[in-house]
């Protein structure tokens, strides 16, 4: 899912977007097609989303490198 502005530019909505991926690098998938520069990819809450859902933008990065995740 990516986010885009509604027609009035007042709200962000989710849009289902097909992408192509390649091998994982450092625990992250490499997207090779389907996104364009400036696209914002939805990374959390995917189980609750549907095409056209209203989004709340969080400026706090949610992705971490696998090496940064504490291990028990």
C-alpha positions in Angstrom: 0.0 0.0 0.0 1.1 3.5 -0.7 -0.5 6.8 0.5 -1.8 9.5 -1.7 -3.7 12.7 -1.2 -7.4 12.7 -1.8 -8.8 14.9 -4.6 -9.1 17.9 -2.3 -5.6 17.4 -0.9 -6.9 17.4 2.6 -6.5 13.7 3.6 -4.3 10.8 2.9 -5.8 7.6 1.6 -4.3 4.1 1.1 -3.9 2.8 -2.4 -3.1 -0.9 -3.2 -0.1 -0.9 -5.5 1.5 -3.9 -7.2 5.2 -4.0 -6.9 8.0 -6.4 -8.1 10.7 -7.4 -5.7 14.2 -8.9 -5.9 16.3 -10.6 -3.4 16.4 -9.4 0.2 19.4 -7.2 1.2 20.2 -6.8 4.9 16.8 -8.3 5.8 14.9 -5.9 3.5 13.2 -6.6 0.2 14.5 -4.6 -2.8 11.5 -3.2 -4.8 12.5 -3.2 -8.5 9.2 -1.9 -10.0 5.9 -0.4 -9.1 6.9 2.6 -7.0 7.9 6.0 -8.1 10.1 8.6 -6.4 8.3 10.3 -3.5 5.8 7.4 -2.9 5.2 6.9 0.8 4.9 3.2 1.6 2.6 2.1 4.4 4.6 -0.1 6.7 2.3 -0.6 9.7 -1.3 -1.6 10.2 -1.5 -3.5 6.9 -3.9 -6.0 8.3 -6.5 -3.3 8.9 -6.1 -1.5 5.6 -8.2 -1.6 2.5 -8.0 0.4 -0.8 -9.3 3.9 -0.1 -8.9 3.8 3.7 -8.1 7.1 5.5 -4.5 7.2 6.9 -2.9 9.0 9.7 0.7 10.0 9.0 3.4 9.4 11.5 6.7 11.2 11.1 8.4 8.7 13.4 10.3 6.1 11.5 9.0 2.6 12.2 11.5 0.6 10.3 14.6 -0.7 11.9 17.6 -2.6 10.6 17.6 -6.3 11.8 20.8 -5.6 13.6 19.1 -2.9 15.7 16.4 -5.3 17.0 17.3 -6.5 20.5 17.7 -10.3 20.7 16.5 -12.2 23.8 
